[in-house]
């Protein structure tokens, strides 16, 4: 299973990626909402973990754009 991880916190994103890889998943980290939309719509990922607070757009806006063309499973992530 290939997971797209969308989080602008490099330290947290790297830690989550390493954990997922250690559990047998293929994980790729991207740092912006626009990269998350592009990745989610690429068709190469089976699920996405999405931070709500991103520098270029909110995670909710990312999800809205993705849902226009994809039903990829999404887990929302927030630190607050």
C-alpha positions in Angstrom: 0.0 0.0 0.0 1.4 3.4 -1.0 0.6 6.2 1.3 0.8 10.0 0.5 1.6 12.0 3.6 0.9 15.7 3.3 2.4 17.7 6.2 4.5 20.9 6.2 6.2 19.9 9.5 9.3 18.1 8.1 10.3 16.6 11.4 6.8 15.1 12.1 6.3 14.1 8.5 9.7 12.3 8.4 8.9 10.5 11.7 5.5 9.4 10.4 7.0 8.3 7.1 9.6 6.2 8.9 7.0 4.6 11.1 4.8 3.7 8.1 7.8 2.3 6.2 8.7 0.3 9.3 5.2 -1.2 9.3 5.6 -2.3 5.6 3.9 0.7 3.8 5.4 2.7 1.0 5.2 6.3 2.2 6.0 9.5 0.4 6.0 12.9 2.2 5.0 16.2 0.4 5.1 19.6 2.2 2.4 21.6 0.5 -1.3 21.3 -0.2 -0.8 21.8 -3.9 1.7 18.9 -4.0 -0.9 16.9 -2.0 -3.6 17.5 -4.5 -1.3 16.6 -7.4 -0.1 13.4 -5.7 -3.6 12.3 -4.7 -4.9 12.8 -8.2 -1.9 11.0 -9.8 -3.4 7.6 -9.1 -0.2 6.2 -7.7 -1.3 6.3 -4.0 -3.9 4.1 -2.3 -4.4 6.4 0.7 -3.5 9.8 2.0 -2.7 11.2 5.5 -3.5 14.9 5.3 -2.6 17.7 7.7 -5.3 20.3 8.2 -2.9 23.3 8.5 -0.6 23.7 5.5 1.2 26.8 4.2 -0.4 27.3 0.8 -4.0 26.1 1.5 -5.9 24.3 4.3 -6.2 20.6 4.4 -9.9 21.0 4.0 -9.4 22.8 0.7 -7.0 20.1 -0.4 -9.7 17.5 0.4 -12.4 19.4 -1.5 -10.2 19.6 -4.6 -9.3 15.9 -4.4 -12.9 14.8 -3.9 -13.9 16.5 -7.2 -12.0 13.7 -9.0 -11.0 11.0 -6.6 -12.3 8.7 -3.8 -8.9 8.0 -2.3 -9.2 7.2 1.4 -8.0 10.1 3.6 -7.1 10.4 7.2 -7.1 14.0 8.5 -4.2 14.9 10.9 -4.0 17.9 13.2 -1.6 18.8 16.0 -4.1 21.1 17.8 
